[in-house]
Amino acid sequence: MQLKLKRRYYSEGLQFIRQIEMSLKIIEDLLASKSKAEVLEAMEFFRVVQEYGFEGAEAGIKRMLHLIWSKDDSSTSEDGEKLKGIRPRLLECYRSIYFDPIPDMEPKQQVNRIAKNMIELTYGATLAELTSLEEMMRILMDEGRVHSDVIAKLWHVYSSNKPLLRRQRRGAVIALGMLALAKRAVVSDRVETLIKIGLGKRGRADLTLAKYTCIALQRLNGSAKKVKGSLMDKNIRLKADDPLFNKLKDAIEHPCRTKEWFPMAEQVINTVYALAERPDLFCDQLIKDLTRRAFEPKPKIPPEHRQDPDAMDEDASGEAPDISTSQDADEDRDNDVGEAFELSQLLFVVGHVAIKQIVFLEQVEREWKRQKHEKETAEKAAGRNSPGRGGKDGEELDQVAGNAEDEIGERVAAMRESELLYGPNSLLSVFGPMIVHICGSPPKFKNRTLRAAATLAFSKFLCVSSQFCDAHHRLLFKILETSKDASIRSNIVIALGDVAVSFSSIIDENSAELYKGLSDKNLVVKKNTLMVLTHLILNGMIKVKGQLGEMAKCLEDKDERIADLAKLFFSELATKDNAIYNNLPDVISHLSVGAHSVDEETFQSTMTYIFKFIEKERQAENIVEKLCQRFRLSEDPRQWRDIAFCLSLLPFKSDRSVKKLIEGLPHYRDKLREPEVFNRFQEILTKARANKSQNKPDAELNEFEAILEEHRRQGEEDQAFEKRVHSKKAAAKKRAVRRSARKKVAQADDSD
C-alpha cells in the first residue's frame, strides 16, 4: 500500500511538472500583455519557477528583462487593488533571484555569488538583452544596491592571473562598464588595469575582451556640469599625448586576420572619439599607417605561416585557385588573401571614421555655441553693471547673437557637405572613388570580407554629404538587389535607415527598393528591413506610398519575432491621425489582387487585425461607401468575398453606416449569388440589429434583409438559367460536331 501511494505521489508530481513546463510558453507571451495585472502575475510566476529550477524558466526570465523600459506608473486593478509599476516589480524579481543575499551564507560567499550571477547574465546575451541588462545595472547602481565588495570581486576576476574561461573575464568587464554608467569612478579609478589587461597581452589574444574593455573606457567620458543635454554641458576630454591613445593605436594596428578585429576596431575608434580632444589627428595617423600597410610591397610569407586558419574565405562564385601549381603560387595566394584582409581593415576604419567625424562636428558646433553662450552671459552681466546701457542695445545684442549661432551652424554644415569628402586637404576624399570602384566591381573584387567592408564604408560615406549620396546612392540599391551575401544585404538595409536620417528625401524617392527586403528569403534581412521601415515611417522620414500592404503581410509571418514587430508597427501607426484609414484601400488591394496577393485565410486574419484600428464612426461610414463601390469594378468572385469580409469587420454602430450599405446595393446585388458574400451580409445585419437602439424600429433592416434575400434568390435563378443556356449551347455544339462527322463519312463513301 505504501509503495502504491508513493508511486501515485511521484506520478502526480511528474504530471504537475509537465503541466508547468507546458504553460511556460503561454505565460511568456503574457509578459507582452496590455494588462498590467497579467504582466505582474507572469513575472511572479517566472520568479518562482526559476527558484524551483524548472527547465525553460530562463527564457522567460530573459524576456522579462526587456520590461525594464516600461513606464512605472502605478495603477488600480479591477478589484480595487493598487498595482505596483512594472519596472519596480521587475527589479524586485531580479534582485530576489540574482542579487539579494541568501540567509546563513558567509559574506565572502555572498559577494562571490552575486558577482558570479552578474557575469553569467552576460553569457550568450544578444545585443538587445545586453542593452536592457545595462539599464538594469545602471538603476541598481544608482539606487546604491551594488556593494563595493562586489565591484572589487568583478575587478579581481577581470585582472586575475589564473587561467579563466574567456567568457568569465569578458563578463566581468561588461558588468563593470554597465555599472560605470551610473558611477564613473567604477572605471576611472582603475584605468591602468583596463589598459594592462584589455589592451595588453590578454586583449591581443582575445579581441572580444579588448572590445568590451574599450566600451568600459568610454564611460570615462563625463560632464563637467550637471546640465546634461543643454549648452551648459561640457564634455571632459583627454590630451592627445595621453598614454591611453598609444595603447588604443597599438591594439588596432596589431597584425591579425581574424574577423573579431572589426568589432574591436569599431570600439577603439568610438573610444577615441569619446575621449580625445582631437580625435581627427589620431585617426589621420591611423589611416595613414593602415594605408601603408595595405599597399606597400609584402615580403614572401614563410611556409610555417601559410594558410592561416583565420584568413578570409573566397566566394564560391570566385575563380578557384590552381592547386596544381608550385610553391610560388601558394605564396602568391597567401599574400593576396593577406592584402585583401588588410585592405578590408583600412576601408572599415575609413568608413567608421567618416561617420564618427559627423558626430564630432556636431559636438564641435555645440561646444562653439556653449563658449559663445558663456561669453554672452558674461558680457550681459558686465553690461548690467555698467551705466548707460538701454533696452534697445540689449535687443540689438540678442539679434547679433542669434545671427552668430546661425553662422556657426552653417559653417559646420558646409564642412560636412563640401570638405570631408571633397576638400583638397581631406584624407577621406582620397578613399571615396576607391570605395565606389570596389563596390561597383564585384567580378574583380571577389573576397567576401573585402566586399562587406567596402559596402559598409560606402554606406557610411553616403551619410556624410548629400552631394556624394545623390551621386552614388543608386549603386547601394543595386548591391542590395544583386548581392547573394545575406550579411551584406542586412547591413545595407540598416545603413539605408541611417542615410534616411541624414537625407530623407533621397531615400523617400527610392523607398520602393527598400520594401523589397520584406520579401527577402533571409529572416535577418527581413527583420532588419521591417525594423528600419518601422523607424522611418513612424518618425515621418519617409512617406507611405501604397506599400503598406507589404508591411501587413508580416502580421502573419511564420517567424514569431517578425509578426510581433509588425503588430507593434501597426499599433503605433494607429496613434497617428488617420494613418491606417488613409492607407486601408491600398492594403486591401495589395493583399487581394495581383502578383502580391495572399491566400484568403491569410487575407482574413490580416484584415481582422488591421480593422481593429478603425474606431471612428465617420471613418467606418466612408469605408462602407468605398468598399461598396469596389464591387462595381470587380468581376472576380475572390475579390467579392474579400470585400464582403472587410465590410463584415466594420462595427455598423450608426444608422448612417447602414444607410451607406443600403445605398450601395446596386453595386453588389448581382454578387449576392455567391454564398459566402451573402453570408457576410447576413453577419452585418445581425451586427446592425445588435447595435440598434431598443426604442427605434428595425423595419428598415427587415426591408434590407428582404431585398438581400430577393437578390440572392434572383441571382440563383439567373445562375441556374445561365447553366441551362450553357448546357443547351454545349449540347447543340455536340450535335453539330456529330452532324459534321457524319457528313464527312458520307462524302468519303461517295468518293469511293
matplotlib code that plots the C-alpha trace (Angstrom):
import matplotlib.pyplot as plt

x = [0.0, 2.8, 4.5, 1.3, 0.9, 4.5, 4.1, 0.9, 2.7, 5.5, 3.2, 1.1, 4.3, 5.6, 2.3, 2.3, 5.9, 4.8, 1.8, 4.0, 6.5, 3.7, 2.4, 5.8, 5.4, 1.9, 2.9, 5.9, 3.6, 1.6, 4.7, 3.7, 0.1, -1.5, -3.0, -0.5, -2.0, -1.3, 2.3, 2.9, 1.5, 3.6, 6.7, 6.0, 5.3, 8.8, 10.4, 9.0, 9.7, 13.3, 13.8, 12.5, 14.8, 12.3, 13.7, 12.7, 12.3, 15.4, 13.8, 11.0, 13.5, 15.4, 12.3, 11.3, 14.5, 13.1, 10.4, 13.0, 11.9, 8.3, 6.8, 6.5, 3.0, 1.1, -2.5, -5.5, -6.8, -10.5, -10.9, -9.6, -6.1, -3.2, -0.7, 3.0, 4.8, 6.2, 9.8, 10.0, 8.5, 11.0, 13.9, 12.5, 12.3, 15.8, 17.2, 15.4, 16.9, 20.4, 21.4, 19.8, 21.9, 20.9, 20.3, 23.0, 25.7, 29.1, 29.7, 32.6, 30.4, 27.6, 29.9, 31.2, 27.7, 26.4, 29.5, 29.1, 25.5, 26.3, 28.9, 26.7, 23.9, 26.1, 26.6, 25.1, 23.2, 22.1, 22.8, 19.1, 19.5, 22.8, 21.2, 18.3, 20.7, 22.8, 19.8, 19.0, 22.6, 22.6, 19.4, 20.7, 24.0, 22.1, 20.0, 23.1, 22.2, 25.6, 28.1, 31.7, 32.9, 31.0, 32.7, 36.1, 35.3, 34.5, 37.8, 39.5, 38.0, 38.9, 42.5, 43.2, 46.4, 44.8, 43.6, 39.9, 37.3, 37.3, 33.6, 34.2, 36.8, 34.6, 31.5, 33.3, 34.4, 30.9, 29.3, 31.9, 31.2, 27.4, 27.9, 30.1, 27.2, 25.8, 29.2, 32.1, 34.6, 34.0, 36.3, 38.1, 39.8, 41.2, 42.1, 45.6, 44.1, 41.9, 44.8, 47.1, 44.5, 42.2, 44.7, 47.7, 48.7, 45.3, 43.4, 45.6, 44.8, 41.1, 39.8, 36.3, 37.8, 39.5, 36.2, 34.4, 37.4, 37.0, 33.3, 34.2, 36.8, 34.2, 32.4, 35.3, 33.6, 31.6, 30.2, 31.9, 28.5, 25.3, 23.0, 23.1, 21.7, 22.0, 24.6, 26.0, 27.0, 30.8, 32.5, 35.7, 38.4, 42.0, 45.1, 46.5, 49.6, 47.7, 49.3, 45.8, 45.8, 49.1, 47.6, 44.5, 46.6, 48.7, 45.5, 44.1, 47.4, 48.5, 48.6, 45.9, 43.5, 40.5, 37.1, 36.8, 39.1, 36.3, 34.0, 37.1, 38.4, 34.9, 35.0, 38.6, 37.5, 34.4, 36.7, 39.0, 36.1, 34.6, 37.7, 40.2, 40.4, 41.4, 40.2, 40.7, 44.5, 44.6, 42.5, 44.5, 47.7, 45.9, 44.6, 48.0, 49.6, 46.9, 47.2, 51.0, 50.5, 47.8, 49.6, 53.4, 55.0, 54.9, 57.7, 57.0, 55.2, 57.3, 55.9, 55.1, 52.8, 50.9, 47.2, 46.2, 43.0, 41.7, 42.2, 39.2, 37.4, 36.8, 33.3, 32.0, 31.4, 35.1, 37.6, 39.2, 42.9, 45.1, 46.1, 48.3, 50.8, 54.1, 55.1, 55.2, 51.6, 50.7, 52.8, 51.0, 47.6, 48.5, 49.8, 46.7, 44.5, 46.6, 46.4, 42.6, 42.2, 44.5, 42.6, 39.3, 40.7, 41.7, 38.2, 36.4, 38.4, 37.9, 34.2, 33.7, 35.9, 33.7, 30.5, 32.1, 33.5, 30.0, 29.0, 32.2, 31.4, 28.0, 29.8, 32.2, 29.2, 27.7, 30.9, 31.3, 27.8, 28.5, 31.5, 29.6, 26.8, 29.2, 30.8, 27.4, 26.3, 29.5, 29.0, 25.4, 26.4, 29.0, 26.5, 24.0, 26.7, 27.6, 25.7, 24.1, 23.0, 19.4, 16.8, 17.4, 21.1, 20.2, 17.8, 20.4, 23.0, 20.5, 19.9, 23.7, 24.0, 21.3, 23.0, 26.3, 24.6, 23.3, 26.7, 28.2, 25.6, 26.1, 29.9, 29.7, 27.2, 29.5, 32.4, 30.3, 28.9, 31.9, 35.1, 35.0, 34.7, 35.6, 38.1, 41.6, 43.1, 40.8, 42.2, 38.8, 38.4, 41.1, 39.0, 35.6, 36.5, 38.3, 35.3, 32.9, 35.2, 35.4, 31.7, 30.9, 33.2, 32.2, 33.7, 37.1, 36.9, 35.6, 36.7, 33.7, 35.2, 36.6, 33.2, 31.5, 33.9, 33.8, 30.0, 29.8, 32.2, 30.3, 27.1, 28.7, 30.1, 26.6, 25.6, 28.2, 27.4, 24.2, 26.4, 28.1, 24.8, 22.9, 25.7, 26.1, 23.1, 21.7, 24.8, 23.8, 20.3, 21.9, 24.1, 21.0, 19.2, 22.0, 24.2, 24.0, 25.6, 22.8, 25.1, 25.8, 22.1, 21.3, 24.0, 22.7, 19.2, 20.4, 22.6, 19.7, 18.0, 21.0, 21.1, 17.4, 18.1, 20.7, 19.0, 15.4, 14.3, 16.8, 15.6, 12.0, 12.2, 13.6, 11.6, 10.1, 13.5, 13.7, 10.4, 11.7, 13.7, 10.4, 10.2, 13.9, 14.4, 16.8, 15.0, 17.6, 17.4, 13.6, 13.5, 16.0, 14.0, 10.9, 12.6, 14.2, 10.9, 9.1, 11.5, 11.4, 7.6, 6.7, 9.2, 8.0, 11.3, 9.6, 6.0, 3.9, 3.2, 1.0, 3.5, 1.9, 0.5, 3.9, 4.2, 0.7, 1.9, 4.4, 1.5, 1.0, 4.7, 5.8, 8.6, 7.1, 9.5, 8.6, 4.9, 5.3, 7.3, 4.6, 1.9, 3.9, 4.3, 0.5, -0.4, 2.0, 0.8, -2.7, -1.8, -1.0, -4.0, -5.9, -2.7, -4.3, -7.6, -5.9, -3.9, -6.6, -7.8, -4.2, -3.7, -6.8, -5.9, -2.4, -3.4, -6.4, -5.4, -2.4, 1.1, 1.4, -1.9, -2.2, -4.5, -8.0, -7.2, -4.2, -6.1, -8.9, -6.6, -4.6, -7.5, -9.1, -6.1, -5.9, -9.6, -9.4, -7.8, -10.9, -12.6, -14.1, -17.7, -17.2, -14.2, -16.4, -19.1, -16.7, -15.1, -18.6, -19.2, -15.7, -16.0, -19.4, -18.1, -15.3, -18.0, -18.9, -15.4, -14.7, -15.6, -13.6, -15.6, -12.5, -12.5, -16.2, -15.6, -12.7, -14.7, -17.7, -15.4, -13.9, -17.4, -18.3, -15.4, -16.9, -18.9, -22.1, -22.9, -24.7, -27.7, -25.5, -23.3, -26.3, -27.7, -24.5, -24.7, -28.2, -27.4, -24.5, -26.9, -26.8, -23.1, -23.3, -26.8, -25.6, -22.8, -25.2, -25.5, -22.0, -23.0, -20.1, -20.9, -24.5, -23.4, -21.2, -24.2, -26.2, -23.5, -23.6, -27.4, -27.0, -24.4, -26.5, -29.6, -27.5, -26.3, -29.8, -31.4, -34.4, -36.7, -36.1, -37.9, -35.8, -38.2, -35.5, -33.2, -36.1, -36.7, -33.0, -32.9, -35.8, -34.1, -30.9, -32.9, -34.7, -31.5, -29.8, -32.8, -32.8, -29.0, -29.5, -32.2, -30.0, -27.2, -29.4, -30.7, -27.1, -26.3, -29.3, -28.3, -24.7, -25.9, -28.1, -25.2, -22.9, -25.5, -26.1, -22.3, -22.0, -24.9, -23.2, -19.9, -21.7, -23.5, -20.3, -18.6, -21.5, -21.3, -17.6, -18.1, -20.9, -18.6, -15.9, -18.3, -19.4, -15.9, -15.2]
y = [0.0, 2.4, 1.7, 2.4, 5.7, 6.7, 5.7, 7.8, 10.7, 10.6, 10.2, 13.2, 15.2, 14.4, 15.3, 18.6, 19.4, 18.6, 20.9, 23.7, 23.2, 23.2, 26.5, 28.3, 29.5, 30.7, 32.7, 34.0, 35.5, 37.2, 39.3, 41.3, 41.7, 45.1, 44.2, 45.3, 42.7, 39.9, 41.1, 41.3, 37.8, 36.4, 38.0, 36.5, 33.1, 33.1, 34.2, 31.2, 28.6, 29.9, 29.4, 25.9, 25.2, 24.4, 23.9, 26.7, 29.3, 31.1, 32.1, 33.8, 35.5, 36.8, 38.1, 39.8, 41.8, 44.0, 45.2, 47.5, 50.1, 50.0, 53.1, 52.9, 54.3, 52.6, 51.6, 50.0, 46.6, 45.7, 44.6, 48.0, 46.7, 49.1, 47.6, 48.3, 49.6, 47.0, 48.3, 48.3, 44.8, 43.6, 45.0, 43.2, 39.9, 40.2, 41.2, 38.3, 35.8, 37.2, 40.0, 39.7, 37.9, 34.4, 33.8, 31.9, 32.4, 33.8, 37.4, 36.3, 33.7, 36.2, 38.5, 35.7, 34.5, 38.0, 38.7, 35.3, 36.0, 39.4, 37.7, 34.8, 37.1, 38.2, 34.7, 34.3, 37.5, 39.3, 43.0, 43.8, 41.7, 43.4, 46.8, 46.0, 44.5, 47.6, 49.8, 47.5, 47.6, 51.3, 51.6, 49.2, 51.2, 54.5, 53.1, 52.0, 48.3, 47.1, 46.7, 47.9, 44.4, 43.0, 45.6, 44.7, 41.0, 41.8, 43.6, 40.6, 38.3, 40.6, 41.0, 37.5, 35.9, 32.5, 30.7, 31.5, 30.9, 33.8, 34.5, 35.0, 37.7, 39.3, 39.1, 40.9, 43.9, 44.1, 44.3, 46.9, 49.0, 48.8, 49.9, 52.8, 54.4, 55.3, 55.9, 56.9, 56.2, 52.4, 52.6, 55.9, 54.6, 51.5, 52.8, 51.3, 47.9, 48.2, 49.3, 46.5, 43.7, 44.6, 46.5, 44.4, 40.8, 39.3, 41.8, 40.9, 37.2, 37.9, 40.7, 40.4, 41.2, 44.2, 45.3, 45.3, 46.9, 49.8, 50.1, 50.3, 53.0, 55.1, 55.5, 57.9, 60.5, 62.6, 66.0, 68.8, 70.4, 68.6, 70.2, 67.3, 68.0, 71.8, 74.2, 74.2, 70.5, 70.3, 67.0, 66.0, 65.1, 63.8, 65.3, 63.8, 62.6, 60.6, 57.0, 55.5, 56.5, 54.8, 51.6, 52.0, 52.6, 49.5, 47.4, 48.4, 48.1, 44.8, 42.4, 39.8, 38.1, 37.2, 38.8, 39.7, 42.5, 44.5, 45.0, 45.6, 48.3, 49.9, 50.3, 51.6, 54.4, 55.0, 55.3, 57.8, 60.0, 59.8, 60.8, 62.6, 66.4, 66.0, 62.5, 63.6, 63.8, 60.3, 58.9, 60.8, 59.0, 55.7, 55.8, 56.6, 53.7, 51.3, 52.6, 52.0, 48.5, 47.7, 49.0, 48.6, 45.6, 42.5, 40.1, 36.4, 34.6, 31.8, 28.3, 27.8, 30.9, 29.9, 29.1, 30.9, 29.3, 32.8, 34.0, 35.1, 32.7, 33.3, 33.4, 30.1, 32.2, 33.3, 31.6, 28.6, 28.8, 26.4, 24.0, 22.0, 24.9, 25.3, 26.7, 30.3, 30.1, 29.2, 32.1, 34.5, 33.3, 33.8, 37.2, 38.1, 37.0, 39.0, 42.1, 41.7, 41.5, 44.5, 46.5, 45.4, 46.7, 50.0, 50.6, 49.6, 52.2, 54.9, 54.3, 54.4, 57.4, 59.2, 58.6, 59.4, 62.6, 63.8, 63.3, 65.0, 68.0, 68.2, 68.2, 70.9, 73.0, 72.6, 73.5, 76.7, 77.6, 76.8, 79.0, 81.8, 81.4, 81.7, 84.8, 86.5, 85.7, 87.3, 90.4, 90.8, 90.6, 93.3, 95.4, 95.3, 96.6, 99.4, 102.7, 103.9, 100.5, 100.6, 98.0, 98.8, 98.0, 94.7, 93.7, 94.5, 92.4, 89.4, 89.8, 89.7, 86.7, 84.9, 85.6, 84.3, 81.0, 80.6, 81.3, 78.5, 76.1, 77.0, 76.7, 73.2, 72.1, 73.4, 71.4, 68.2, 68.8, 70.1, 69.4, 65.9, 64.0, 66.7, 69.1, 69.3, 68.7, 66.0, 62.5, 60.9, 62.4, 60.0, 57.0, 57.9, 56.9, 53.8, 52.6, 53.3, 51.4, 48.3, 48.2, 48.7, 45.9, 42.6, 40.4, 42.0, 42.1, 38.6, 38.4, 38.3, 40.3, 42.9, 43.4, 43.5, 46.1, 48.2, 48.2, 49.2, 52.0, 53.1, 53.2, 55.4, 57.8, 58.2, 59.6, 62.3, 64.5, 65.0, 65.6, 62.2, 60.5, 61.9, 60.8, 57.3, 56.0, 54.0, 51.8, 50.9, 49.9, 47.8, 45.9, 45.3, 43.8, 41.7, 40.6, 37.0, 37.6, 38.0, 39.8, 42.5, 42.9, 43.1, 45.8, 47.8, 47.8, 49.2, 51.7, 53.0, 53.8, 55.9, 57.6, 58.4, 60.2, 62.4, 62.8, 61.6, 62.9, 60.8, 57.6, 58.6, 58.7, 55.2, 53.7, 51.0, 49.4, 49.3, 47.5, 44.6, 43.5, 42.4, 39.5, 38.5, 34.8, 35.5, 36.2, 38.6, 40.8, 40.6, 41.5, 44.4, 45.8, 45.7, 47.4, 50.1, 50.8, 51.0, 53.6, 55.6, 55.6, 56.3, 59.2, 60.7, 60.2, 58.5, 58.6, 55.6, 55.3, 52.3, 49.8, 49.3, 46.0, 44.5, 45.5, 44.0, 40.7, 40.4, 40.2, 36.6, 35.8, 32.3, 33.8, 35.0, 37.9, 39.4, 39.0, 40.7, 43.6, 44.1, 44.2, 46.7, 48.8, 48.9, 49.6, 52.6, 53.7, 53.7, 56.6, 58.8, 60.7, 58.7, 56.9, 53.4, 54.7, 56.6, 53.6, 50.9, 50.8, 50.2, 47.5, 45.7, 45.9, 44.8, 41.7, 40.7, 41.4, 40.9, 39.5, 40.4, 38.9, 36.3, 33.4, 34.0, 32.7, 34.9, 37.9, 37.4, 37.1, 40.1, 42.3, 41.3, 42.7, 45.9, 46.7, 46.8, 50.2, 51.7, 53.1, 56.4, 56.0, 58.6, 56.6, 53.4, 55.1, 56.3, 52.8, 51.2, 53.6, 52.9, 49.1, 49.0, 50.9, 48.3, 45.6, 47.5, 47.4, 43.7, 40.6, 38.2, 36.1, 36.0, 39.8, 39.8, 37.6, 39.7, 42.9, 41.4, 40.1, 43.6, 45.0, 42.5, 43.7, 47.2, 47.9, 49.4, 51.3, 54.2, 54.4, 56.2, 53.2, 51.0, 53.7, 53.8, 50.0, 50.1, 52.9, 50.8, 47.9, 48.4, 47.8, 44.3, 42.9, 40.7, 39.4, 38.0, 34.7, 33.9, 32.1, 33.5, 37.0, 36.6, 35.1, 38.1, 40.5, 38.3, 38.8, 42.6, 42.5, 40.7, 43.2, 46.2, 44.8, 44.3, 47.9, 49.2, 51.1, 49.5, 52.5, 52.5, 50.1, 47.8, 47.9, 49.4, 46.4, 44.0, 45.5, 45.4, 41.7, 41.0, 42.8, 40.8, 37.6, 38.5, 39.4, 36.2, 34.2, 36.1, 35.6, 31.9, 31.8, 33.8, 31.4, 28.4, 30.0, 30.6, 27.0, 25.8, 28.1, 26.9, 23.2, 23.8, 25.5, 22.6, 20.1, 22.0, 22.1, 18.4, 17.7, 20.0, 18.1, 14.7, 16.0, 17.3, 13.9, 12.0, 14.4, 13.7, 10.0, 10.2, 12.2, 9.7, 6.9, 8.8, 9.3, 5.6]
z = [0.0, 0.9, -2.4, -4.3, -2.5, -3.2, -6.9, -7.1, -5.4, -7.9, -10.8, -9.9, -9.2, -12.7, -14.2, -12.3, -13.6, -17.2, -16.8, -15.6, -18.4, -21.0, -19.6, -19.8, -23.4, -22.8, -19.7, -21.5, -24.1, -21.3, -20.5, -23.6, -22.4, -22.3, -18.9, -16.2, -13.8, -16.2, -16.7, -13.0, -12.4, -15.2, -13.8, -10.4, -12.0, -13.6, -10.4, -8.6, -11.4, -11.7, -8.0, -8.3, -11.2, -13.9, -17.4, -19.7, -17.0, -18.1, -21.4, -19.5, -17.2, -20.2, -21.8, -18.6, -18.8, -21.7, -19.4, -17.8, -20.4, -19.3, -17.7, -13.9, -13.4, -10.7, -11.4, -9.8, -10.8, -11.3, -7.7, -6.5, -5.5, -6.2, -8.6, -8.5, -11.6, -13.9, -13.7, -9.9, -9.8, -12.4, -10.3, -7.3, -9.2, -10.5, -7.1, -5.5, -8.0, -8.5, -6.2, -2.7, 0.0, 0.9, 4.6, 6.5, 3.9, 4.6, 3.4, 1.2, -0.4, -0.8, -2.7, -4.9, -5.7, -6.7, -8.8, -10.5, -11.2, -12.8, -15.0, -16.0, -17.0, -19.9, -21.3, -24.7, -24.4, -27.6, -28.1, -27.1, -23.9, -23.1, -23.6, -21.3, -18.7, -18.9, -18.0, -15.1, -13.8, -14.1, -12.0, -9.3, -9.1, -8.9, -6.1, -4.2, -4.3, -5.6, -2.8, -3.3, -2.4, -5.5, -7.7, -6.2, -7.0, -10.6, -10.9, -9.4, -12.0, -14.8, -13.8, -12.4, -13.5, -13.1, -16.3, -16.7, -19.3, -21.7, -21.2, -17.4, -17.9, -20.6, -18.4, -15.6, -17.8, -19.4, -15.9, -14.8, -17.9, -17.2, -13.5, -14.6, -16.4, -13.0, -11.3, -13.4, -10.6, -11.2, -14.1, -13.6, -10.5, -12.4, -15.9, -15.7, -15.1, -18.1, -20.3, -18.9, -19.3, -22.1, -24.3, -23.3, -23.9, -22.9, -25.1, -28.1, -27.5, -27.1, -29.3, -27.9, -24.4, -26.0, -27.5, -24.1, -22.4, -24.9, -24.1, -20.4, -21.2, -23.0, -19.6, -18.7, -20.8, -18.4, -18.0, -16.1, -15.4, -14.4, -17.1, -19.5, -22.9, -22.7, -23.9, -20.4, -20.7, -21.3, -22.0, -20.3, -22.9, -22.6, -24.2, -27.4, -25.5, -23.0, -22.9, -23.4, -27.1, -27.8, -26.4, -28.5, -31.6, -30.9, -30.4, -33.8, -35.7, -34.2, -37.2, -37.3, -39.7, -37.5, -38.1, -34.4, -35.3, -36.8, -33.8, -31.7, -34.1, -34.1, -30.3, -30.4, -32.7, -30.6, -27.6, -29.3, -30.4, -26.9, -25.0, -27.2, -27.6, -31.3, -32.4, -36.0, -35.5, -34.1, -36.9, -39.5, -38.4, -38.0, -41.6, -43.0, -41.1, -42.3, -45.9, -45.9, -44.6, -47.2, -50.2, -49.5, -51.2, -48.9, -48.2, -49.0, -46.2, -44.6, -45.1, -41.5, -41.6, -44.7, -44.9, -41.7, -40.4, -39.7, -43.2, -45.2, -47.5, -51.1, -52.6, -54.0, -57.2, -57.4, -59.6, -57.9, -57.3, -59.4, -56.7, -59.0, -59.3, -57.5, -54.1, -55.6, -56.5, -52.8, -51.6, -54.1, -52.8, -49.2, -50.0, -51.9, -49.0, -46.6, -48.8, -49.1, -45.4, -44.7, -47.4, -45.6, -42.3, -43.9, -45.5, -42.4, -40.4, -43.1, -43.2, -39.4, -39.0, -41.6, -39.6, -36.3, -37.7, -38.4, -34.8, -33.7, -35.9, -34.1, -30.8, -32.1, -33.1, -29.7, -28.0, -30.0, -29.1, -25.5, -25.4, -27.2, -24.7, -21.7, -23.3, -23.9, -20.4, -19.0, -21.3, -20.3, -16.6, -17.3, -19.2, -16.3, -14.0, -16.4, -16.5, -19.8, -21.4, -22.5, -23.6, -27.3, -27.0, -25.4, -28.2, -30.8, -28.9, -28.9, -32.6, -33.3, -31.1, -33.0, -36.3, -34.9, -33.9, -37.4, -38.8, -36.6, -37.9, -41.5, -41.2, -39.7, -42.3, -45.1, -43.6, -43.6, -47.1, -49.0, -47.1, -45.6, -48.8, -51.4, -49.7, -51.2, -47.8, -46.6, -46.2, -46.5, -50.0, -51.3, -50.4, -51.9, -55.5, -54.3, -52.3, -55.2, -57.6, -55.3, -54.6, -58.3, -59.5, -57.8, -60.6, -59.9, -56.0, -55.1, -51.5, -49.2, -46.3, -48.6, -50.3, -46.9, -45.5, -48.7, -48.8, -45.1, -45.7, -48.8, -46.8, -44.1, -46.8, -48.1, -44.7, -44.8, -47.9, -49.9, -52.9, -52.5, -51.6, -54.6, -57.0, -55.7, -53.8, -56.7, -56.5, -53.0, -54.1, -56.9, -54.4, -52.2, -55.2, -56.6, -53.6, -52.7, -49.3, -46.7, -44.2, -46.9, -47.7, -44.0, -43.4, -46.4, -45.1, -41.7, -43.5, -45.5, -42.3, -41.3, -44.7, -44.4, -41.2, -43.0, -46.4, -46.1, -49.5, -51.4, -49.6, -49.8, -53.6, -53.6, -50.8, -53.0, -53.3, -49.5, -49.2, -51.3, -48.3, -46.7, -49.2, -48.7, -48.0, -45.2, -41.9, -40.6, -43.7, -43.5, -39.8, -40.2, -43.1, -41.0, -38.1, -40.4, -42.2, -38.8, -37.6, -40.8, -41.2, -37.6, -37.4, -40.7, -42.5, -45.5, -46.7, -47.2, -50.9, -51.3, -50.0, -46.6, -47.8, -47.7, -44.0, -43.4, -44.9, -42.0, -39.5, -40.5, -40.9, -39.8, -37.7, -34.4, -34.0, -37.3, -36.7, -33.3, -34.8, -37.5, -34.8, -32.9, -36.0, -36.8, -33.2, -33.2, -36.7, -35.4, -33.0, -36.0, -37.3, -39.9, -41.0, -41.2, -42.5, -45.4, -46.5, -46.0, -49.6, -50.8, -48.3, -49.3, -53.0, -52.4, -50.5, -52.5, -56.2, -58.4, -58.0, -54.3, -53.2, -50.4, -49.8, -48.5, -45.0, -44.6, -46.0, -43.5, -40.4, -41.6, -42.2, -38.9, -37.1, -39.1, -38.9, -35.1, -35.5, -37.4, -34.4, -35.6, -36.8, -39.5, -40.9, -40.9, -42.8, -45.5, -45.8, -46.3, -49.2, -50.8, -50.4, -51.9, -55.0, -55.3, -56.1, -59.2, -60.6, -59.8, -61.8, -59.7, -57.1, -54.9, -54.7, -53.9, -51.0, -49.7, -50.0, -48.2, -45.5, -44.9, -44.7, -42.1, -39.9, -39.5, -36.4, -38.0, -34.9, -36.6, -38.9, -41.4, -41.9, -42.6, -44.9, -46.9, -47.2, -48.5, -50.9, -52.3, -53.1, -56.9, -56.8, -55.2, -55.7, -58.5, -56.3, -53.7, -55.6, -54.2, -50.9, -48.8, -49.9, -48.9, -45.5, -44.8, -45.4, -43.0, -40.4, -41.0, -40.5, -37.2, -36.0, -37.1, -35.2, -32.1, -32.2, -32.9, -30.0, -28.5, -29.0, -32.8, -35.1, -37.2, -40.1, -42.4, -41.6, -42.2, -45.5, -46.4, -45.4, -47.7, -50.5, -49.9, -49.9, -53.1, -54.9, -53.7, -55.0, -58.2, -58.5, -58.0, -60.7, -63.1, -62.4, -63.0, -66.2, -67.3, -66.6, -68.7, -71.6, -71.3, -71.3, -74.3, -76.2, -75.3, -76.5, -79.7, -80.3, -79.8, -82.2, -84.8, -84.4, -84.9, -88.0, -89.4, -88.7, -90.4, -93.4, -93.8, -93.7, -96.3, -98.6, -98.2, -99.2, -102.3, -103.4, -103.2]

ax = plt.figure().add_subplot(projection="3d")
ax.plot(x, y, z, "-o")
ax.set_aspect("equal")
plt.show()
